[in-house]
Every structure is written in C-alpha cells, then in structure tokens.
Amino acid sequence: SYDVRAWKDGYFNIPNSNSFTASTFGVFREQLEELFEIERTDAWRVKSIEAIQQSDLKTDGSSKWAYLPQRWRLFDVYRHPVESLSALCEQQILLLFEGQFIYPGVDLNFERHVNYLGKNYVLKTLSLRPLLLQVDDLLQDDESAYMINYSRPRMVASDVSLMDKDKGKAATEFRTSQYVFMVTRAHPTLQDIDKRIANITGLDIENQEDAQILKYEVSNYYFSHNDYWSPSFYQSAEMTAMTHAGHKNRLATVFWYMNSDVGGGCTSFTHAPVQNGYASQSLPSEEIGALPGPAKLTSSNDQIQDMIDCDYGLKVSPKKGRAIIFYSLLPSGEGDDYSEHAACAVTKGTKWAANKW
C-alpha cells in the first residue's frame, strides 16, 4: 500500500492525494495517472504510436513516433530514474516529470550538494521562476584557459536564429558579440566538462549540444531573448524540421564564465521578480498579467544605452569558474517566458564565457 501526498510544481498541494495498492510498477503508474489526471498516459502513448506507424506505413514507410512527447518518468531526489517497485520502496520523496529531470528550486538561497569524482559542487537557488541555479567553481582554471586559447583566433561575429517577424534584419540589431563552437569529440577537455555537466544536472549527455564559446568586448551585448523556440514564432520549413515541429526544444542552459577581470557583462534575467535588487519570494502567477522587465525601446541608440545601464531584472556577475543553470521549459514542456535573459554590455575589459544547451 502506498500513501501518496503530492505538490504540483513543488508548492501547490494536490488535495486528492490518497492511498492505493499496486502489485506491479505498471499498475503503480496507472494509479498515479488517475490520481494526478495525467493526460499523456502510457496507454495514450501506445495508441498514438500505433496510429502514427499505421498512417506512415501507408504513405512513405517511415515512422514519426519518436516526435511524440516523452513518456512521463519518476526520479529520486538524487536525479536517478525510478523504474521498479523495489527502487520505489527505497524512496520517501519522488519527482514526476514529463520526461527529463528538473531540479526543484525548493526556496531562494537553498543549497544542494552534488558530489562528482570526489569533488563537492554546491548548487544555489537564485530564483524559483525562472528556475535559476548557480554553481561556483564548476570549471577549472586550466579548462578556461584551454577554451579561450583555442577560440581566440577562430572567433566570428555572432549569429542569431531570427523569428519570422525579424527575417531580413541584421544579427547586430540583437547581438554584438563574437563566437565559435567547439566540437566535443575533438577535445578531451570538453568531453570531461560534458560528463561533469551531465552528472550535475541529471540530464543525458546525448542531449547536449556542442559548447558555444563567447567573447564580449567593450560595448558588446546580447539583447533580451529566450533559448527555447516557440513554434508559433518559427514557422519556416528549416526551423520546423530542426525542432520537429516544436517537439524538440532546449530544456536547460548551462552558462559559465571564464574570467573575472571585466566590468559590466552581467547576465540579466529580465523578468525575474526582484525587490531592492534581490530575488523576490513572490512567485509569478497567471494573475500577475504582463511580464515585468525592460521598457519598450524606440531606437537602436536606446537599445544600446539600455544594455549599458542594464538596471532591471535579476543579474549574475561574471566570476571565473562560475556557472549558472537555468531552465527554458517548465516541467510540462511548455516554454517559460520568465526565462528570458540578456547579456549586459561590457564596460571594461573582455568577457569570456560559454554556454551549453
């Protein structure tokens, strides 16, 4: 017999939590589906796959079942999947997600300790929504030096994936940095970092993109943007194919800083609720209405000055070895508008950073 008490998104109590019995793990999943009114049940997924396969076989002989939303999964608090009754009985707290693990923010300034290869990493909650965690000393000094030295002679002007409404505009209207991608398989240093990130985040290493190395010089910035793609804003055939019509998206971003001797260059989460410059305990809700954040800009000069002032949102300062982890998607798989962020303009020196989606 299982006594289930649940909270949606970590803070909304589900009143109809109760007790039930289950002789197999499959029955346990069925009971949870009924209890939590999960729409994309295991039975729904099986029927959908069968229907799509039958339809495709009549046309081109292929199957698009892999484009369906992922099967919902259970995890323990240590990021490990729970996939049997025996594993279930060893746990007191379980986390349920549509497919991938997402750290619960718990509370502002909550610290979570993760051990990897004998080193303790502290994940500190900076914001509950957007869900933003900070990890100091994720990168070693020699790793940062290696990435900077490799990238320096290979930098090119940063590009942007433009929304349909912005087609034809120059990338510099949004972003003025330089970048280069480092292919993981060609660099053992990146392979080590990828394994570290996979272990700390609990996300499969196969889902990682190559690291994007970034260089921001004085006055360089990246205006407010999201890292996920909303299908309604990207309707071109190229983007539809790349994102599998919205079923393939960026869940989280790991962003790290590789030097400290820089002025400005903060990462600003423009819609994070703040009070007196610090994250607010008040969580966003549908009743709040329009997202807080920067005012509408009327010219490119206003935009540049706005990115220099950067006097809005929750800001994280560059520090060598520091990384932030933020989630672009909610546990439901929907894009989180509150994850919008900007790279404030550098006012002194050169900012070296990198991100991995």
C-alpha positions in Angstrom: 0.0 0.0 0.0 1.3 3.4 -0.9 0.4 6.7 0.8 0.8 9.5 -1.8 0.9 13.1 -0.9 1.8 15.4 -3.7 2.6 19.0 -4.6 2.4 20.3 -8.2 5.4 22.3 -9.3 6.8 21.9 -5.8 4.4 24.3 -4.0 0.7 23.7 -5.0 -0.8 21.0 -2.8 -2.9 18.4 -4.6 -5.9 17.8 -2.3 -7.0 14.4 -3.7 -3.7 12.7 -2.8 -4.5 9.3 -1.1 -3.5 5.7 -0.6 -3.7 2.8 -3.0 -2.2 -0.6 -3.7 -0.1 -1.8 -6.7 1.2 -5.2 -7.4 3.4 -4.1 -10.3 5.2 -0.9 -11.4 2.9 -0.6 -14.3 -0.2 -0.6 -12.0 1.5 2.0 -9.8 1.9 4.2 -12.9 -1.7 3.7 -13.8 -2.8 4.7 -10.3 -0.7 7.9 -10.5 -2.1 8.7 -13.9 -5.6 8.6 -12.5 -4.7 10.4 -9.2 -2.9 13.3 -11.0 -5.2 13.3 -14.1 -2.1 12.8 -16.4 -3.3 13.3 -20.0 -0.5 11.7 -21.8 -0.8 8.3 -20.2 1.2 5.2 -21.1 -2.0 3.8 -22.8 -2.4 7.1 -24.8 1.2 6.9 -25.9 0.9 3.2 -27.1 -2.2 4.0 -29.1 -0.6 7.2 -30.6 2.5 5.3 -31.7 0.4 2.6 -33.3 -1.8 5.1 -35.1 1.1 7.1 -36.4 3.0 4.0 -37.6 0.0 2.7 -39.4 -0.6 6.0 -41.1 3.1 6.4 -42.1 3.3 2.9 -43.5 0.6 3.7 -45.9 2.5 6.7 -47.2 6.3 6.6 -47.1 7.0 3.6 -44.9 8.6 5.6 -42.1 7.5 6.3 -38.6 7.5 9.6 -36.7 6.6 8.2 -33.4 9.8 9.5 -31.9 8.5 13.0 -32.3 5.8 12.4 -29.6 6.2 14.0 -26.2 8.4 11.9 -23.9 6.9 9.3 -21.6 6.5 10.7 -18.1 9.1 9.5 -15.6 9.8 9.3 -11.9 13.1 10.3 -10.3 14.6 10.3 -6.8 16.0 13.4 -5.3 19.5 12.4 -6.5 18.5 12.6 -10.2 18.2 8.9 -10.7 15.2 7.4 -12.6 12.9 5.2 -10.6 11.6 2.4 -12.8 10.7 -0.5 -10.5 8.7 -1.3 -7.3 11.9 -2.2 -5.5 13.5 1.1 -6.3 10.3 2.8 -5.4 10.2 1.3 -1.9 13.6 2.7 -1.1 12.4 6.3 -1.6 10.3 8.7 0.5 10.3 11.6 -2.0 9.7 11.2 -5.7 9.8 13.7 -8.5 7.5 13.3 -11.5 8.3 14.9 -14.9 7.1 14.6 -18.4 10.4 13.2 -19.5 13.6 14.8 -18.2 14.8 15.7 -14.7 14.4 19.2 -13.4 15.8 20.4 -10.1 13.2 21.6 -7.7 14.1 25.2 -6.7 12.8 24.5 -3.1 13.4 28.1 -1.8 15.6 31.1 -2.5 19.2 30.5 -1.5 18.6 26.8 -1.0 21.8 24.9 -1.4 22.1 21.4 -2.8 25.3 19.4 -2.6 26.3 17.2 -5.5 29.4 15.0 -5.5 31.2 14.2 -8.7 34.5 12.3 -8.8 35.2 13.2 -5.2 34.5 17.0 -5.5 31.5 18.6 -3.9 29.6 21.1 -6.0 27.1 23.4 -4.4 24.0 24.4 -6.4 22.4 27.5 -5.0 18.9 28.6 -6.0 18.9 32.2 -7.2 15.4 32.3 -8.5 12.3 30.0 -8.4 10.9 31.3 -11.6 12.7 31.4 -13.8 14.3 28.4 -12.2 17.9 29.6 -11.9 20.8 27.8 -10.0 24.4 29.0 -9.5 27.4 26.7 -9.2 30.8 28.3 -8.4 34.0 26.6 -9.4 32.3 24.3 -12.0 35.3 25.0 -14.3 39.0 24.6 -13.5 41.4 27.4 -14.4 43.3 25.3 -17.0 40.0 24.4 -18.7 39.0 28.0 -19.1 42.5 28.9 -20.4 42.3 26.0 -22.9 38.9 27.1 -24.3 40.0 30.8 -24.5 43.3 30.0 -26.3 41.7 27.6 -28.8 38.8 30.1 -29.6 40.7 33.4 -29.7 41.9 33.1 -33.4 38.7 31.4 -34.6 36.1 34.0 -33.4 33.5 35.3 -35.9 30.6 37.7 -35.5 27.7 36.1 -33.6 24.7 34.9 -35.5 21.0 34.8 -34.4 18.1 32.4 -35.3 15.6 35.0 -36.3 11.9 34.8 -35.6 9.7 35.0 -38.7 8.8 38.7 -38.0 12.5 39.6 -37.8 13.6 37.9 -41.1 15.9 40.2 -43.1 17.3 42.1 -40.0 21.0 42.1 -39.2 22.1 39.9 -36.3 23.9 43.0 -34.9 20.4 44.5 -34.1 20.2 41.9 -31.4 23.7 40.7 -30.6 27.2 42.2 -31.0 29.5 39.5 -29.5 31.8 37.0 -31.2 31.5 33.2 -31.0 32.8 29.9 -32.1 31.5 26.3 -31.4 33.9 23.8 -30.0 33.1 20.2 -31.1 33.2 18.0 -28.1 34.5 14.9 -29.8 37.7 16.8 -30.9 38.6 18.0 -27.4 39.2 15.7 -24.3 38.8 18.8 -22.1 35.3 19.3 -23.4 34.5 15.7 -23.0 35.4 15.9 -19.3 33.2 19.0 -18.9 30.3 17.3 -20.7 30.4 14.4 -18.3 30.6 16.7 -15.3 27.6 18.7 -16.5 25.6 15.6 -17.3 26.2 14.2 -13.8 25.5 17.5 -12.0 22.3 18.3 -14.0 21.0 14.7 -14.2 20.4 15.2 -17.9 21.5 12.7 -20.6 24.9 13.6 -22.1 23.4 12.6 -25.5 21.1 15.6 -25.4 23.9 18.1 -25.1 24.8 20.4 -27.9 28.4 21.5 -28.5 29.8 24.3 -26.4 29.4 27.8 -27.8 32.4 30.0 -26.7 31.6 33.7 -26.4 33.7 36.8 -26.5 32.2 40.2 -25.5 34.4 43.3 -25.8 33.6 46.8 -24.5 30.0 47.8 -25.5 29.2 44.3 -26.8 25.8 42.9 -25.6 23.0 40.5 -26.4 19.5 41.9 -26.1 16.7 40.0 -24.2 15.9 36.6 -25.7 14.8 33.1 -24.9 16.8 30.0 -25.5 13.8 27.9 -26.5 12.0 28.0 -29.7 8.3 28.8 -29.7 6.7 27.0 -32.8 4.3 30.0 -33.3 7.3 32.3 -33.9 9.4 30.0 -36.1 7.2 28.7 -39.0 9.9 28.4 -41.7 10.4 24.9 -43.2 14.0 24.9 -41.9 13.1 25.7 -38.3 10.1 23.3 -38.3 12.4 20.5 -39.4 15.1 21.3 -36.9 12.7 21.5 -34.0 10.5 18.6 -35.1 7.5 21.0 -35.2 8.2 22.0 -31.6 8.7 18.6 -30.1 12.4 19.1 -29.9 13.5 22.0 -27.8 16.1 23.4 -25.4 15.2 22.4 -21.8 18.1 24.0 -20.0 21.2 26.1 -20.4 24.4 25.8 -18.6 26.3 29.1 -18.9 29.8 29.6 -17.5 32.2 32.5 -17.1 35.9 32.1 -17.8 37.4 35.3 -16.4 36.6 37.8 -13.6 38.6 40.9 -14.7 35.7 42.5 -16.6 33.4 45.5 -16.0 29.7 45.0 -16.6 28.8 41.9 -18.6 26.3 40.6 -16.2 23.7 38.1 -17.2 20.3 39.7 -16.6 17.1 37.7 -16.2 14.8 40.5 -17.3 11.5 39.1 -15.9 12.7 37.6 -12.7 10.7 39.1 -9.8 13.1 41.3 -7.8 12.8 43.6 -4.8 15.6 46.0 -3.9 17.9 44.3 -6.3 17.4 40.8 -4.9 15.2 37.9 -5.9 11.6 38.2 -4.5 9.9 35.4 -2.7 6.8 36.2 -4.7 6.3 33.6 -7.4 4.8 34.6 -10.8 1.3 33.6 -11.5 -1.3 33.9 -14.2 -3.0 36.7 -12.2 0.1 38.9 -12.5 -0.6 39.8 -16.1 2.1 41.3 -18.3 5.7 40.2 -17.5 7.8 42.8 -15.7 11.0 43.9 -17.4 12.6 46.5 -19.7 10.6 49.2 -21.3 9.8 49.2 -25.0 12.7 50.8 -26.9 12.2 53.2 -29.7 15.6 53.3 -31.4 18.9 51.4 -31.7 20.6 54.1 -29.6 18.0 53.5 -26.8 18.7 49.8 -27.0 22.5 50.2 -26.7 22.1 52.6 -23.7 19.6 50.2 -22.1 22.1 47.4 -22.3 24.8 49.5 -20.8 22.6 50.7 -17.9 21.1 47.2 -17.5 19.1 48.4 -14.5 16.4 45.7 -14.5 15.9 42.1 -13.6 18.0 39.7 -11.6 21.7 39.9 -12.5 24.5 37.4 -12.2 28.0 38.8 -12.3 30.9 37.2 -14.2 33.3 35.2 -12.0 35.9 32.9 -13.3 34.8 29.3 -13.0 31.2 30.2 -12.1 28.3 28.6 -13.9 24.6 29.2 -13.9 21.9 26.6 -14.8 18.5 27.9 -15.9 15.5 26.1 -17.4 13.8 27.4 -20.5 11.0 24.9 -20.3 8.5 24.2 -17.5 8.1 20.7 -16.2 5.0 20.5 -18.5 7.3 21.0 -21.6 5.9 24.5 -22.2 8.3 27.4 -22.8 8.8 29.6 -19.8 8.6 33.2 -20.8 10.3 34.1 -17.5 13.5 32.5 -18.7 14.1 35.5 -21.0 17.6 36.8 -20.4 20.1 39.3 -21.7 23.9 39.8 -21.8 24.5 43.3 -20.3 27.1 45.4 -22.2 30.7 45.1 -21.1 32.1 48.4 -19.8 35.7 47.4 -19.2 38.0 44.6 -20.4 36.9 41.5 -22.3 34.3 39.0 -21.1 34.9 35.3 -22.0 32.1 32.9 -21.4 30.4 29.8 -22.9 27.1 28.1 -22.9 25.9 24.6 -23.5 22.3 23.8 -24.3 
